[in-house]
Amino acid sequence: MAISSPSSRSPLLRCREILRGSAKVTRDDAPSPGPEHELNRTFYGIQVTLEAVPSPLPSATAAAVTELARAAAHSDGVNPLSERTLLHLDGEHPGDVHVLAYEGDPGTIEVSGLQSARNLVGYGALSPDGSAELFVAPPFRRQGFGAALLRMLLDHGGTRTSVWAHGRLPGADELAHRLSLEITRELYFLRRTRASLPDPVWPDGIDVRTFVPGQDDAAWLKVNAAAFADHPEQGSWTAADLAERFQQPWFDPDGFFLAVDSATGAIAGFHWTKVEEGIGEVYVVGVSPTHQGQGLGKALTLQGLHHLQTTRNLNEIVLYVDGTNTPARALYTSLNFTTAALDVQYTPA
Ligand SMILES: CC(C)(COP(=O)(O)OP(=O)(O)OC[C@H]1O[C@@H](n2cnc3c(N)ncnc32)[C@H](O)[C@@H]1OP(=O)(O)O)[C@@H](O)C(=O)NCCC(=O)NCCS
């Protein structure tokens, strides 16, 4: 079923100011220098300084990363960072590591009225589960920054590092190959434009209602964990992850549907929709394992699509689905979704 978007095509977020110190490290092509080493290296005549910063990232730096990502998204047509990474630029997220790449000496500069390091040209994020993302500002590509960032992420994350390339843009495959990474996961970005929709057909004993924040949280987290037991990024969501989404401007409980057992009220499945910048998204669809195979996923998908297309009057609906999820991809294809882009994940070979 659809999984919450990396949202590499969503607007970038703003960050607040909290200045604090960070461990500065620079690195080069030498094997595993480790975070304490400070080395400078010339790549094609430029010097790169890498800085690994444990969460929380100083907010001035977060603002600079946000601006850099926004510019890269504008130039590439796809945001280089996922929704999770953008959310985690702000606030404290234990275990997260931010890697900053500067051209030469960072120095300082004002960004949005805040003091920040200047010469920031690239950024990499590493989550405690090993998932990583990185990008280099387009004017600074092919100068060695990407390779330096990726080596630093691999130094910190080790063999369980898995790196996402959103949109699989030119350079990602080549860089990954050069550092002996191979593609281990594909995430399809599907799009659908306005077309007729069948009505949902609900299995017997199922009622539909919308999510009530504060009341349904714990029960939903349980069903989400069960439905996505094989999908750690989605299945491991906590109350804090949920609360973080509730605070986003796009959050609308009227677009968050629950299928519940008419007798017990237990949640059997859900379809959480999202609307941003006039585009609807099948944000997360999940069905509890005990209710799978009964047509509930299709009914929930249609319920959300009707909401987005008719109630919200949206012409375009998008979603992300795992490449290995053959049944879900077949369902979305039957509902007129077509592939718009492909995100890939690389891991050490
Ligand atoms: C992929 C990306 C990070 C590369 O950054 P970069 O700073 O340009 O990469 P480097 O200069 O360190 O390149 C290292 C090697 O990768 C390969 N490479 C990088 N970009 C390439 C391109 N456009 N075409 C072919 N090979 C490329 C080359 O082998 C290159 O070495 P070379 O320049 O000596 O030939 C950058 O293009 C980017 O930010 N893309 C968008 C985000 C993304 O895809 N991230 C996932 C990365 S796995």
The ligand as an ORCA input file, in Angstrom:
! r2SCAN-3c Opt
* xyz 0 1
  C      24.683     12.861     -7.007
  C      25.360     14.117     -6.454
  C      25.311     14.094     -4.932
  C      26.833     14.101     -6.904
  O      27.490     15.209     -6.306
  P      28.815     15.777     -6.951
  O      29.443     16.681     -5.967
  O      28.513     16.343     -8.297
  O      29.679     14.447     -7.135
  P      31.282     14.353     -7.259
  O      31.846     15.551     -7.926
  O      31.848     14.020     -5.941
  O      31.393     13.117     -8.248
  C      32.066     11.926     -7.887
  C      31.896     10.939     -9.046
  O      30.521     10.572     -9.224
  C      30.257     10.419    -10.641
  N      29.309     11.446    -11.086
  C      28.807     12.472    -10.372
  N      27.930     13.183    -11.131
  C      27.888     12.599    -12.317
  C      27.146     12.861    -13.515
  N      26.286     13.877    -13.620
  N      27.336     12.023    -14.571
  C      28.194     10.995    -14.483
  N      28.937     10.707    -13.379
  C      28.761     11.504    -12.318
  C      31.581     10.561    -11.328
  O      32.203      9.294    -11.331
  C      32.277     11.514    -10.383
  O      33.668     11.511    -10.518
  P      34.352     12.400    -11.684
  O      33.771     13.795    -11.567
  O      35.789     12.332    -11.334
  O      33.998     11.758    -12.984
  C      24.708     15.402     -7.026
  O      24.583     15.292     -8.439
  C      23.348     15.697     -6.434
  O      23.262     16.419     -5.459
  N      22.267     15.127     -7.045
  C      20.905     15.301     -6.503
  C      20.703     14.492     -5.194
  C      21.012     13.000     -5.348
  O      20.778     12.370     -6.357
  N      21.502     12.402     -4.249
  C      21.766     10.986     -4.159
  C      23.229     10.698     -4.337
  S      23.597      8.958     -4.220
*
